[in-house]
Amino acid sequence: MLSDVNTLQWLYGSMFKSRYYEECMEKAYLEGKQPVFNMANGPVPGEMHLSNGQEPCAVGVCAHLNADDAVFATHRPHHIAIAKGVNLKAMTAEIFGKKSGLSGGRGGHMHLFDPTVNFACSGIIAEGMGPAAGVALARKLRNEPGIAVAFIGEGAANQGAFHETMNLAAVWKLPFVCIIEDNAWGISVSKTDATSVPRNDVRAASYGIPGEYIEGNDPLAIYDAAERAIKRARSGQGPSLIEIETYRLAGHFMGDTEAYRPEGEKDELFSKDPIPKFRKHLLESGTLDETGLKKIEEAMYKEVDDAFEFARSAAEPEPIEALEKVFA
């Protein structure tokens, strides 16, 4: 069981920062979209997928990674980007479509790229699998440090890209880890209605690699499982597959009425919110006291507030810039 105080503080701080970031993003996103919802309105147009509830998946894995390690995330990427160390000001400016964004405002929230920490994401389901395996192959062929991690949702484990990538990663013994965030819903389709196996970790056996399933959205259990998988990847033993039971506390996207959820499901999920649970654990274990926790929280509030202030005040790109950095 993890006992390093600095790591525990980082886990909690990163989770808290991610949640506050999403709360601020929700408010910004809804500006101009009420009382009649129109996703084209407001300072942040387009779709928005919040990661509230899934923070443990990101921090438990990324705690073991460094800048040489590549991470490919999903269309719900903010918690993973934050845990990987993506520049928060540039990331927020990108989501606001500003010139100082990661990609000059061209990509938006589902296409965040930060080469300084080897982070990328995509709005296409399972799209990160192939590029992650490609990075892992390059690291192996060049004998360079670093591994690759692909985060996908449980619905993406039914895509061809998942199976093809897992097979090749196993055949070539790539330094690769696949993390499946199982929030039980692929948009509005229940996992039980779309997947032939109850848990995707069992699929690892068909590729001859280890598979683990982590219950309870527990950041410490995720941390331990990720440590095993990442050590295996770094030592040249090949890939691993980890599926994590997690909870999507928001809709699939902002504006989702979530009519597909059974009555009472959301109330039950909020009762298992991982952030207050982890906070309570840190207090009861004596790892941190209220003063220490509030110090961490105040620092996270400031970092996020500064990022949003930066993004709102940043310059808009010139219209002609839409034609730049585009392959014809």
N, C-alpha and C positions, 0 to 999 in steps of 0.2 A: 504494500500500500504506500502511495506517495506520501512522503513526510517533509520534503523540502519546502520551507516556508516561502521562499522567493517564487518557486513555481506555482504554489497554491495561490499566492497573491496575484500572479500573472493570469492564471486561469480565471479567477473571479473577476479581476479587472477587465479582462478581454470580453468576458460574457456580459458584464454590466455595460461596457462601452457599446457593444453590438446592440443590446436591447435599447439603450437610450438613443443610439443612432437611428434605429428603425422607428422609434416613437417620433423623433424629429422629422424623419423623412415622411412619415405618414401625414403629419400636419402640413408640411410643405407641399406634398403631392395633392392633397385635397383642396388647396387654395384654388379658387376659381372653378371648382368642380361640384360645388354645392349651391343650391339645393338639388339641381338636376345634374346628375353625373354625366360628364363628357370627358373621356380620357385625353382629348386633344387640348383641353383648357389648362390654364395655370402655368406656373414656372417650371413644372416637371411634367411634360406631356408624355403620352404613351402608357404602356403597361407598367405595373410596379408589383414585384413579388417580394414580400417581406419575409424575414427569416426568424421572426419571434418564436421562441421555443426550441429552435434547432441549434442554439449556440454551443451546447456541449460537444456536438459532433466536430465543430471547427476547432475549438481550443484543445480538445483532447488529442487530436492528431497533430495540429500545427505546433504544439509545444515541443515536438521532437524534431522540427524541421529548421533549416537555415536557408540563407539566401541562395545557395547552390541548388537547393531542392525545388523542383517545379511542381506547381499545383494548378490543376485545371478544374474549375468549378462549374456550377449549373446556372440556370436562369434565375436561381434564388441564391445570389452569391455574396451578399454583403458581409454576413458573419464570417465566411471563410476568408474573404479579402482582408477583413480587419485582423483576424487571427494570424494571417500570413505576413502582415506588416505593410500592406499597400498604403501608400501615401494618402492620408485621409482627406487632406484639403484638395488634392488633385482628383481624387476619386469622387468627392462630392461635387466639385466643379464639373466633372464629366457628366454626372447624372443631371445637373442643371443645364447641360449643353453649352458650357462656357469654353472660351478659348484656352484657358489655363488648365483644362481638364486633361486627364490621362491621354486621351486621343483627340484633344482639341474640341471636345464636345460632339464628336462624330458617332460614338458608339452607344452612349446611354448606359443604363444600369445593367443590362444583360450582356454587354460586351466591354468588360473592363480589362485593360491590359497594363501591367506594370512590370517591364522587363528587369527593373532594378531588384525585384524580389522574386522574379520568375513566376508571376501569377497571370492567369488568363481565365476567361469564362465564356460561355456561349449560350444563346437562347435555344439552340437545337438540342433535342433530347439525345443523350449519350454522346454528344459531339466531342466531349473532352477525352474520351477513352483513347481514340487513335492518336491524337497529338501527344498525350501523356506517354503512351507506349513508344512513340517516336523519340521523345526526349530521353526516355530510359534506354532505348537502343543506342542513341548517340553517346550517352554517358558511358555505356559499356564498351562500345567500339573504340572510343577515344581514350578509354581508361581515365575518365575524368570523375571528380567527386560529384556527389549528388544523386538523388533518386527522383522519381516522378510519382505523384499521387493524383488520382482522378476521383472526384466526388460526383456521384450520380444519385438520382432518386430511385426508389424501388421500382417505379414504372419503367425506368430506363433499362433495368435488368432484363426486360423482355425484348429489347432492341437487338438487331443483328450486330451492331457495332460493339455491344457489350461482349457477346459470345466470341466474335472474331478476335477481339483484342485480348481477352482473357486466354484464349487458346494460344495465340502467338507469344504472349508474355510468358506463358508457362513453357512452351517449346524452347524459347530462347533464354529462359531463366533471367528475365529482365529485372532490374531494380525498380520494381513497380508495385504500388499498393492501390487497390480499388476500395473506396469507401462508399457504401450504399446508405443513404439517409432514408430510412423507412418511416415516413410519416403517415403511412396507411392509405393515402389518397393520391392517385395520379389524376390531377385536376379534380374531377368529380367522380372518378371511378374507384371503387374500393379495391384494395390489393387482393382481397379474397375473391373478387369477381374477375380478376384479370391475370392472376398468376397461378400456375399449376402446382407450385410448391408453397408450403406455409412460410418458409424462410429462405431467402436467397443464399445464405451462407452454405447451404447444403450443395449448391451448384459447384462450389469450389472443388469438390471431390471429382467431378467429371474432367477437371483440368489437372488433377494430381497435385493440387496445392492446398495449403491450409485455409480453412474458412472459420470465422467466428461470428457469433451473434451476441450483441450486447443489449441487454434488457434495461428498461428503466431510465433511459436518457441520462445516465450517470456519468459526469465528466471524469471521475476517477477511474471507473471501469473502462471507459473509452481510452483514457490515457495509458492504462496498462496494456490493453490489447494493441493499441497503435505502437507502443514501444516494442512489442514482440515482432510485429509485422515489419516495422521499419528497420529493426536490427537485422532481420532476415534479408531484407532487400539490400542493405548496405554490405552485408557479408558475402554477397554473390550467390545466395541460395534461391533467389527467384521471387516471384510475386506472391501476394496474399490477398485475401478477400475478407472484408469486415462489413457486416450489416449491422446498423445501429437502430434500435427502436427509438424514435424521436417523436416530437409533437409539433404540429403546425398550429400555432395559436391564432394565426390570422387566416384569411381566406387564401385560395390559390393565388389570387391577384387582388389588388385593391379594387373594390366594387363587386367582388364575389359575394353573393347573398348566402352562400353555403347551405342552400335548402336541401342538399343531398345528405347532410350529416344527420344521423339519428338524434332524436330529442335527448338533450342532456349530455351529449358527448362533449361539447365545448366546455361546459361547467366542470366536467370531470378532468379535462385536460388542464384547465387553469388551476385546479387544485394540485396538480403535479408540476407546476411551473418550476423549471430547474434552477432558476436564479435565486429565488427566496429559499429553496431547499438547500442549495449549496451554501448560501449565506449562513443559514442556521447551523449547518455542519461545521463551518469554520468557527463559529462562536462556541458551539458545544464541545468541540474538540480542543478548544483553547488555542487554536492556531492564530486567531486574530480577535481583538475585542472591538467594541462599537467604535471607539476612536480610530482604530486602524482601518476598519471597513469604510467609515465615512471619509477618511483621508483619500482612500482609493477612489471612492465614488465621486468626490469633488474633483479629483484630477481628471476622471473620465468625462464628467459634465463639461469641464472647461475645454478639453480636447475636441469634443464633438461640437460644442457651441462655436469654437473658433473655426472649425471646418465649414460649418454652415454660413457663418458670417463671411468667410473668405469666398465661398461659392456664390453667395447672393451679390456680393459687391464686385465680383470678377467681370471682366469685359466680355461682351458677346463677340463671337467670331464674325468676320466680315463675310458677306454672302459669297464672294468669289472663292473663299477658302473651301467651300463645298466641293470645288473641282480639284482641289489639291490632294495629294497622297491617295489618289484613286488610280487603279490600274485600268487602262483603256484597252 
